[in-house]
Amino acid sequence: MPRTFTCQHCGKIMPRNPRLKKQHYCSSKKCQNARRMTTNIAKAKNNKRSRFLRQSRNKRWRDASPAHEYQKQYRETHPEYVERNRDLQKDRNNKREKGHSPMIVKTYALSPQPLCDGAYMGFEVKKGKIVKTYAYMDQWQVQHGLAAFSRVNPG
């Protein structure tokens, strides 16, 4: 039996403990926590009761410690974080205002040619933007010899 092993978490080569048959993790805290975590995950996968207990424990903790309270407390104790976030948000807002958004929002359905015999794609327009390019089908028939169009809505 070899006298050393390679830790599966940190990758260090360590001397084997003679009292253990199979040793895969060294004795450091981080590696032992990793070992415990993989064991618990394996248990939860195979055992419904273990999974249920873990989920109920996590739910109790989430109910007792709401995230918004944690965030509020963090912001109160870290004013430099709040100031930095405020400055970054101002920069993001300025960048958004400077660049004009394109007029057409969804361009994947645009068809410059008629789709079938005289059928063209119509567009829904909101606030100067073409929002949905697939929303409206129209068919126009041209009468030869006359300058008039007749409109037939197939929908």
Buried (B, 14 or more C-beta within 10 A) or exposed (E): EEEEBEBBBEEEEBEBEEEEEEBEBBEBEEBEEBBEEBEEEEBBEEEEEBBEEBEEEEEEEEEEEEEEEEEEEEEEEEEEEEEEEEEEEEEEEEEEEEEEEEEEEBEEEEEEEEEEEEBBBBBBEEEEBBEBBBBEBBBEEEEEEEEEEEEEEEE
